């Protein structure tokens, strides 16, 4: 499986399909495998690139002070190494924070931008959610961190109906958890992220998409993004929680795919 060096780290990536380049960038978990249902769909029309963030999955687990600026710079460096001058970009949660950063600091690199279940900057609710998750991680361990995360990331009914699948997921993730200090630093990075003042600089076509029942990055965050970004379009899906791309893939892919294909030839 391919890795590329971006200087001080090796980044794991996969690609599928042919056509204009589409970067699918995951959230705090940082693993490109999050996008499985989207890769299968979008690869019919795009060259789809997914990657594991530095500090996650099969990329280098650097012991550094993480920041969203650094994560965005890693993504641009990956584009450089793969010879990608411009790309369509879909960023989920932390990937959406990275997308805002790239659109502001490197506007010539993006053809279109999808901000999926993300936020413009921290507020009291966001800080409380992630401070709680970090405290559980550092003082109770990864399993406690993930048990609490489950109810923040998925709708209550889905959790109620898929308990066995969640037990299997816990066993799989606990077998190779990320280094706690790396994950804690990545949490610090997203709590510190705040690009509200520069949202008006984003000029590429932008779609903001979120589930109405997202408890981690609630609807009003996406409403703020859509209001501050010039000509941005907002799509609200009825359910799916924070993990709507994987829990409601058909509806998510239709909304995002329609937008991407409309701008495919730009």
C-alpha positions in Angstrom: 0.0 0.0 0.0 1.4 3.4 -0.9 3.1 5.9 1.4 4.7 9.2 0.4 7.2 11.2 2.3 6.3 14.8 3.0 9.7 15.5 4.7 9.3 14.7 8.4 6.5 12.2 8.0 5.2 9.4 5.8 1.6 9.7 4.7 -0.5 6.7 3.8 -2.9 7.2 1.0 -5.1 5.3 -1.4 -6.6 6.3 -4.8 -9.4 4.9 -7.0 -11.1 6.0 -10.1 -10.2 8.4 -13.0 -11.1 12.0 -13.8 -10.7 15.3 -11.9 -9.1 14.8 -8.5 -11.3 14.6 -5.4 -9.7 14.7 -1.9 -11.9 13.0 0.8 -10.4 14.1 4.1 -11.6 12.5 7.4 -12.2 13.9 10.9 -10.4 13.5 14.2 -10.0 9.8 13.8 -7.9 10.6 10.8 -8.3 7.4 8.8 -9.2 7.5 5.1 -11.1 4.2 5.5 -13.9 6.4 7.0 -14.9 7.2 3.4 -15.5 3.7 2.1 -19.1 4.3 0.9 -18.2 7.5 -0.7 -15.1 6.2 -2.5 -17.1 3.4 -4.2 -19.7 6.0 -5.5 -17.5 9.0 -6.4 -14.8 7.0 -8.1 -17.1 6.5 -11.0 -16.5 10.2 -11.9 -13.4 11.3 -10.0 -9.9 10.3 -9.2 -10.6 9.8 -5.5 -7.7 10.3 -3.0 -8.1 9.3 0.7 -5.3 9.5 3.3 -4.6 8.9 6.9 -3.6 12.1 8.8 -0.2 12.3 10.4 -0.8 10.9 13.9 -3.5 8.4 12.7 -3.8 5.1 11.0 -0.9 4.0 8.9 0.8 7.4 8.7 3.6 8.5 10.9 2.6 9.0 14.5 4.7 12.1 15.1 5.1 13.3 18.6 4.6 17.0 17.8 2.3 19.8 18.8 -0.5 19.3 16.4 -2.6 22.1 14.8 -5.2 22.4 12.1 -2.7 24.6 10.2 -0.2 21.7 10.3 -2.8 19.2 9.2 -3.8 21.4 6.3 -0.2 21.9 5.4 0.3 18.1 5.4 -2.6 17.7 3.0 -1.2 20.4 0.6 2.2 18.7 0.8 0.5 15.4 -0.1 -1.1 17.1 -3.1 2.3 18.4 -4.1 3.9 15.0 -3.9 1.1 13.4 -6.0 1.3 16.2 -8.6 -2.2 17.5 -7.9 -2.4 21.2 -8.7 -6.1 21.6 -8.0 -8.7 19.3 -6.5 -12.3 19.1 -5.4 -12.2 18.7 -1.6 -14.7 17.1 0.9 -13.7 17.5 4.5 -15.6 15.9 7.4 -15.4 17.5 10.8 -11.7 18.1 11.4 -11.2 17.6 7.7 -13.6 20.4 7.2 -11.5 22.7 9.5 -8.6 21.8 7.3 -10.6 22.6 4.2 -11.4 26.1 5.5 -7.7 26.6 6.1 -6.7 25.5 2.6 -9.4 27.5 1.0 -8.2 30.6 2.8 -4.4 30.1 2.6 -4.2 28.3 -0.8 -7.3 29.3 -2.7 -5.8 28.3 -6.0 -5.6 24.7 -4.9 -9.4 24.0 -4.6 -11.9 23.7 -7.4 -14.8 23.2 -5.0 -15.3 22.7 -1.2 -17.6 20.5 0.8 -17.7 21.3 4.6 -19.2 18.2 6.2 -20.4 18.2 9.8 -17.8 20.8 10.8 -17.5 24.1 12.7 -16.2 27.6 12.2 -14.5 28.0 15.6 -15.0 26.8 19.2 -17.8 27.8 21.6 -18.6 26.7 25.1 -20.4 23.6 23.9 -17.6 22.5 21.6 -15.0 23.0 24.3 -17.0 21.1 26.9 -17.5 18.1 24.5 -13.8 17.8 23.6 -12.4 18.6 27.1 -14.6 15.8 28.4 -13.3 13.4 25.7 -9.7 14.3 26.4 -10.1 13.9 30.1 -11.5 10.4 29.7 -8.8 9.5 27.2 -5.9 10.6 29.5 -7.4 9.5 32.9 -9.6 6.5 32.0 -8.0 5.2 28.8 -9.0 4.8 25.2 -12.0 2.5 25.9 -13.7 5.0 28.1 -13.0 7.7 25.6 -14.6 5.7 22.8 -17.6 4.6 24.8 -18.4 8.3 25.5 -17.7 9.2 21.9 -20.2 6.6 20.6 -23.2 8.6 22.0 -21.8 11.8 20.6 -21.2 10.5 17.1 -24.3 8.5 16.3 -28.1 9.0 16.8 -29.7 7.4 19.8 -31.9 5.0 17.8 -29.0 3.8 15.8 -27.0 3.1 19.0 -29.9 1.3 20.5 -30.3 -0.9 17.4 -26.6 -1.7 16.7 -25.2 -2.6 20.1 -23.5 -5.8 18.8 -21.8 -3.9 16.0 -20.5 -1.3 18.5 -19.1 -4.0 20.7 -17.2 -5.4 17.7 -16.0 -2.0 16.8 -14.7 -1.4 20.3 -12.8 -4.7 20.3 -11.2 -3.8 16.9 -10.2 -0.2 17.9 -8.9 -1.2 21.3 -6.6 -3.8 19.7 -4.5 -1.0 18.3 -5.5 2.4 19.8 -3.7 5.6 18.8 -1.0 6.9 21.2 -2.9 8.8 23.8 -0.5 11.8 23.8 -0.9 12.1 20.0 -4.7 12.0 20.1 -4.8 14.4 23.0 -2.7 16.9 21.0 -5.0 16.5 18.1 -7.9 17.3 20.3 -6.1 20.4 21.6 -5.6 21.4 17.9 -9.2 21.4 17.0 -10.3 23.2 20.2 -7.8 26.0 19.3 -9.0 26.2 15.7 -10.9 29.4 14.9 -11.1 30.8 11.3 -14.4 32.7 11.7 -12.8 36.1 10.8 -11.6 34.8 7.4 -14.6 32.8 6.2 -15.5 35.6 3.8 -12.3 35.0 2.0 -13.5 31.6 0.7 -14.4 32.0 -3.0 -14.6 28.5 -4.4 -18.1 26.9 -4.8 -18.9 25.7 -1.3 -21.5 23.2 0.0 -22.1 22.9 3.8 -23.8 19.6 4.8 -24.9 18.3 8.2 -27.4 16.0 9.8 -30.2 17.6 11.8 -29.4 15.4 14.8 -25.6 15.8 14.8 -24.8 16.2 18.5 -21.1 16.9 18.2 -21.1 19.6 15.5 -24.7 20.7 15.7 -26.7 22.3 13.0 -26.2 25.9 14.1 -22.4 25.5 13.4 -23.2 24.7 9.8 -25.7 27.5 9.6 -23.0 29.9 10.7 -20.6 28.6 8.1 -23.2 28.9 5.3 -24.1 32.4 6.3 -20.5 33.6 6.4 -19.1 32.0 3.3 -20.1 33.9 0.1 -22.8 32.0 -1.9 -22.4 28.8 0.1 -25.2 26.3 -0.1 -26.5 24.5 3.0 -28.0 21.0 2.9 -29.5 19.5 6.1 -30.0 15.7 6.1 -32.8 14.4 8.4 -30.7 12.0 10.5 -27.3 10.3 10.7 -25.7 12.1 13.6 -22.1 13.1 13.3 -21.3 10.0 11.3 -23.9 10.7 8.6 -21.5 9.7 5.7 -21.4 6.1 6.9 -24.8 5.8 8.5 -26.8 7.4 5.8 -24.6 6.9 2.7 -27.2 7.0 0.0 -28.7 10.3 1.0 -25.3 11.8 1.9 -23.7 10.7 -1.4 -26.7 12.1 -3.4 -26.4 15.5 -1.8 -22.6 15.7 -2.0 -22.4 14.0 -5.3 -24.9 16.3 -7.0 -22.8 19.3 -5.9 -19.5 17.8 -6.9 -20.7 16.7 -10.3 -22.2 20.1 -11.0 -18.7 21.6 -10.5 -16.8 18.6 -12.0 -15.8 20.4 -15.2 -15.0 23.8 -13.7 
